[in-house]
Amino acid sequence: MNKKVLIIGIMVLFTAAGFAQQKFTVAPYAGYAMTAFEDQESAAGNILAGVNLGYKVMPALQVGAEFSYVIGGFGFETEFLGETITSTFNMMMLGGYGKYFIGTGNIKPFVKAGVGYYMGNAKVEGGGEEEDVDVESKIGFNFGGGALMNNGIFLEFNFNMVSREDVGMNYWAVFVGYQLIK
């Protein structure tokens, strides 16, 4: 029993040492997302939350995985035959990214590019009725930039391009996050 505890302790120590080498990052973030749907008459926005899990390949290059979710979805209201119709599009993204850091000072600007699997659904309400509509999940792309401060706080701007047959669901997002493990 004591050997098992010792082996597990050594494994935990090596894992912690790996994180101490500043190779891995964990960074939750929150911000605001705004639609840029194709052929939209008006825009909708809401709160965005997510997390990045990164690995520093080189001091200036980080690759990783990310998840983001638009809390409450993007809501639109239209008038049709005297009735108000409310459509809410819920969006989530699971993907990978690369960040290239420019400079080595206290504030490190970066550029970012990624690919993701964009998922969601829609709810249409009006005239006393409600209908859930499936939204086709698609592969999309994102690009943007930001800045990372030495204390772990970062600011980022992304534009997400998601093209679907029925409707393109592009959106931009600006958010702030914190690298828990740096």
Stockholm file with secondary structure:
# STOCKHOLM 1.0

chainA/1-182         MNKKVLIIGIMVLFTAAGFAQQKFTVAPYAGYAMTAFEDQESAAGNILAGVNLGYKVMPALQVGAEFSYVIGGFGFETEFLGETITSTFNMMMLGGYGKYFIGTGNIKPFVKAGVGYYMGNAKVEGGGEEEDVDVESKIGFNFGGGALMNNGIFLEFNFNMVSREDVGMNYWAVFVGYQLIK
#=GR chainA/1-182 SS CHHHHHHHHHHHHHHHHHHHTTCEEEEEEEEEEEECCTTCSSCCEEEEEEEEEEEEEETTEEEEEEEEEETTCEEEEEEETTEEEEEEEEEEEEEEEEEEECCCSSEEEEEEEEEEEEEEEEEEEETTEEEEEECCCEEEEEEEEEEEETTSEEEEEEEEECCCSSCCCCEEEEEEEECSBC
#=GC SS_cons         CHHHHHHHHHHHHHHHHHHHTTCEEEEEEEEEEEECCTTCSSCCEEEEEEEEEEEEEETTEEEEEEEEEETTCEEEEEEETTEEEEEEEEEEEEEEEEEEECCCSSEEEEEEEEEEEEEEEEEEEETTEEEEEECCCEEEEEEEEEEEETTSEEEEEEEEECCCSSCCCCEEEEEEEECSBC
//
